[in-house]
Amino acid sequence: MTVPGTAHNLCDVRRNTSALRRHEQAERGHCVVCGTIGTSEHDFICADCGDPLGTMLYCTACGRRLALDPATADAFLRDNGYDLDNLSGVVMKVTRCSRCMADDETVDLSIYRLRFG
């Protein structure tokens, strides 16, 4: 026996549940580097993307994360017009990395620094 309107009501429940999840996620903060959803309403840099004592690089195209030695990080930043005194806690987010970039492509670079306190 089929109850009229049952399938329609079930779809409404699923749709409302999905909308509620999207609304809850919109209120929660996310990692500004990789986009991981957090547990509070504040944006952050997650432990996978940032190292307070080192320099990290994250590629948005392939998801690659690299811990860079200070000399390599400094050379990369200087080649792109940045001169930073202290590279501890710096996170560089690029749209392409050496693994997934074609020779004729350009890269967008965003620089973040971990801040405490």
C-alpha positions in Angstrom: 0.0 0.0 0.0 1.4 3.4 -1.0 0.6 6.5 1.0 0.1 9.5 -1.3 2.7 12.1 -0.9 5.2 9.9 1.1 8.0 10.1 -1.5 7.5 13.9 -1.9 7.7 14.4 1.9 10.8 12.3 2.1 12.5 14.4 -0.6 11.5 17.5 1.4 13.1 16.1 4.5 16.3 15.3 2.7 16.4 18.7 1.0 15.9 20.5 4.4 18.6 18.3 6.0 21.0 19.2 3.3 20.2 22.9 3.6 20.7 22.7 7.3 24.1 21.1 6.9 25.1 23.8 4.4 23.9 26.5 6.8 25.9 25.0 9.7 29.0 24.7 7.5 28.6 28.3 6.4 28.6 29.4 10.1 31.8 27.4 10.8 35.2 28.7 10.0 37.5 27.0 7.6 41.2 26.7 6.9 42.1 29.7 4.7 44.7 27.6 2.9 43.1 24.2 2.1 39.4 24.9 3.0 39.0 22.3 5.7 35.9 23.0 7.8 36.6 23.9 11.4 34.7 23.5 14.7 34.3 27.2 15.5 33.1 30.2 13.6 36.6 31.6 13.1 38.8 31.0 10.0 42.2 29.5 10.8 45.2 27.7 9.3 45.0 24.0 10.0 47.9 21.9 11.4 48.3 20.2 8.0 48.9 23.5 6.2 50.9 25.5 8.8 54.0 24.9 10.9 54.8 27.6 13.5 58.5 26.8 13.2 58.8 26.2 9.5 57.7 27.4 6.1 55.0 25.5 4.2 53.8 25.5 0.6 50.3 24.3 -0.4 49.1 23.8 -4.0 45.4 24.3 -4.6 45.5 22.4 -7.9 46.8 19.1 -6.7 46.7 19.4 -2.9 50.4 19.0 -2.5 51.9 20.2 0.8 55.7 20.8 1.1 57.8 21.8 4.1 60.4 24.1 2.6 63.9 24.7 3.9 64.5 28.4 4.7 66.9 28.9 1.8 64.5 27.5 -0.8 61.6 29.4 0.7 63.6 32.7 0.7 64.7 32.2 -2.9 61.1 31.5 -4.0 59.7 34.5 -2.3 62.5 36.8 -3.6 61.9 35.6 -7.1 58.3 36.6 -6.7 59.1 40.1 -5.2 58.8 39.4 -1.5 61.5 40.0 1.1 60.5 38.6 4.5 62.9 38.8 7.5 61.6 35.8 9.3 60.1 32.8 7.5 58.9 30.9 10.6 55.2 30.3 10.4 54.9 31.4 6.8 52.4 29.5 4.6 52.5 30.0 0.8 49.4 29.0 -1.1 49.9 28.7 -4.9 47.5 27.8 -7.7 50.0 25.5 -9.3 53.2 23.8 -8.2 56.2 22.4 -10.0 54.4 19.0 -10.2 51.2 20.1 -11.9 52.2 23.4 -13.7 52.7 23.6 -17.5 55.6 25.6 -18.8 53.4 28.5 -20.1 51.2 28.8 -17.0 51.5 31.6 -14.4 50.9 31.1 -10.7 48.9 33.1 -8.2 50.6 33.3 -4.8 49.0 34.1 -1.4 51.1 34.4 1.7 49.9 33.8 5.2 51.7 33.9 8.6 50.7 32.0 11.7 50.0 34.4 14.5 49.6 33.5 18.1 47.9 35.4 20.8 
